[in-house]
Amino acid sequence: ILSYAVKYASAFYGPFREAAGSAPGFGDRRGYQMDPPNVREALREVQLDVAEGADIVMVKPALPYLDIIQAVRAAVPASMPVGMRLSATDWVGGGWDIAQSREFVQALQARGLDFLHVSSGGVSQQQKIPLGPGYQVSLAEQLKRETGVPTIAVGLITEAEQAEAIVASGQADLVALARGMLFDPRWPWHAAAQMGATVDGPPQYWRSQPRGMSGLFGDVRIGMR
């Protein structure tokens, strides 16, 4: 279980949302996010998640929060990975780029960083994002290669073979899906079926496996109707 509780209402996002008219029509997104100066809140949320069984913790966004990363690292067991989500480039000429991200990651390594969740963009109307399948994977690959930090790749990763190729080739250590799994909540099951793998499923679902895929849920026995 990856804990995503340490999430800040970053000032990076505000100006872009206002300019693009993308602010919520009601309420306040920051109602479920943290107050940046309140370090104790971040640590409390981490400790609650650890107590509830989290295996990994992550800080987002991490760019202005070197102190938070260091404090979270000190607050959890040494065996528990601590990572961050990083916008590796803003896709704006003269702006934040992959070279600066590399230096930032190296500073984080000295503070106990264990992994990176690599994203990009979303902070300027001037951004020129080269959208396409896996368009952010190269960023995760470069940061992994240049810093040695394990990475999670995201960004238009939608197909099982695509996700498998990213991990198998060493471009990233993990892939993460958001919109793909919102659209298809059973994406992992469908990917396993396509790749000839198995998944754990509750007995109530065992009969749902497609014809010819009787091993999808492993060595299970389904009785007569």
Residue pairs with C-beta under 8 A, 6 or more apart in sequence:
1 53
1 54
1 55
1 56
2 54
2 55
2 56
2 57
2 58
3 46
3 49
3 50
3 54
3 56
3 57
3 58
4 58
4 60
5 45
5 46
5 48
5 49
5 57
6 34
6 42
6 45
6 46
6 57
6 58
6 59
6 60
6 68
6 72
7 32
7 33
7 34
7 59
7 60
8 33
8 34
8 36
8 59
8 60
8 61
8 65
8 68
9 29
9 30
9 33
9 34
9 35
9 36
10 36
10 61
10 63
10 64
11 36
11 64
12 61
12 63
12 87
12 123
13 122
13 123
15 123
16 22
16 122
16 123
16 124
16 125
17 23
19 125
20 125
23 29
34 41
34 42
34 45
35 41
36 64
36 65
39 67
39 68
39 71
42 59
42 68
42 71
42 72
43 71
43 72
43 75
46 57
46 72
46 75
46 76
47 75
47 76
49 57
50 57
50 76
50 77
50 80
54 80
55 80
55 81
56 80
56 81
56 82
56 83
56 115
57 72
57 76
57 80
57 81
57 82
57 83
58 82
58 83
58 84
58 85
58 117
59 65
59 68
59 69
59 72
59 82
59 83
59 84
59 85
60 84
60 85
60 117
61 84
61 85
61 86
61 87
62 68
62 69
62 84
62 85
62 86
62 108
63 86
63 87
63 104
66 107
66 108
66 111
69 82
69 84
69 108
69 111
69 112
69 113
70 111
70 112
72 82
73 82
73 111
73 112
73 113
74 112
76 82
81 114
81 115
82 112
82 113
82 114
83 113
83 114
83 115
83 116
83 117
83 152
84 108
84 113
84 116
84 117
85 116
85 117
85 118
85 119
86 101
86 104
86 105
86 116
86 117
86 118
86 119
86 143
87 96
87 119
87 120
87 121
87 122
87 123
88 98
88 101
88 118
88 119
88 120
88 136
88 139
88 140
88 143
89 95
89 96
89 97
89 98
89 101
89 120
89 121
89 139
90 96
90 97
90 120
90 121
90 123
90 124
90 127
91 120
91 121
91 124
91 127
91 128
91 129
91 130
92 124
92 126
92 127
92 128
93 126
95 124
95 126
98 139
98 142
98 143
101 139
101 143
102 142
102 143
102 146
102 147
105 113
105 116
105 143
105 147
105 149
106 147
109 147
109 149
113 149
114 149
114 150
115 149
115 150
115 151
115 152
115 173
116 140
116 143
116 144
116 149
116 150
116 151
116 152
117 151
117 152
117 154
117 176
118 136
118 139
118 140
118 143
118 151
118 152
118 153
118 154
118 172
119 136
119 154
119 155
120 129
120 136
120 139
120 155
121 127
121 129
129 135
131 156
132 156
133 156
133 157
133 158
133 159
133 162
134 153
134 155
134 156
134 157
134 162
134 166
135 155
135 156
136 153
136 154
136 155
136 156
137 153
137 155
137 157
137 166
137 171
137 172
138 171
140 151
140 152
140 153
140 154
140 171
140 172
141 151
141 153
141 170
141 171
141 172
143 149
143 151
144 150
144 151
144 170
144 171
144 172
144 173
150 173
150 174
151 172
151 173
151 174
152 172
152 173
152 174
152 175
152 176
153 166
153 171
153 172
153 174
153 175
153 176
154 175
154 176
154 177
154 178
157 163
157 166
157 175
157 176
157 177
157 180
158 177
158 180
160 190
160 191
160 194
160 195
161 194
161 195
163 175
163 177
163 191
164 195
166 172
166 175
167 173
167 174
167 175
177 187
180 187
181 187
181 188
184 190
188 199
189 199
189 201
189 216
191 197
192 198
192 199
192 216
193 209
193 210
193 213
193 216
198 215
198 216
198 217
198 218
199 216
199 217
199 218
200 217
200 218
201 208
201 216
201 217
203 220
205 217
206 217
206 220
206 222
207 222
209 216
209 217
210 216
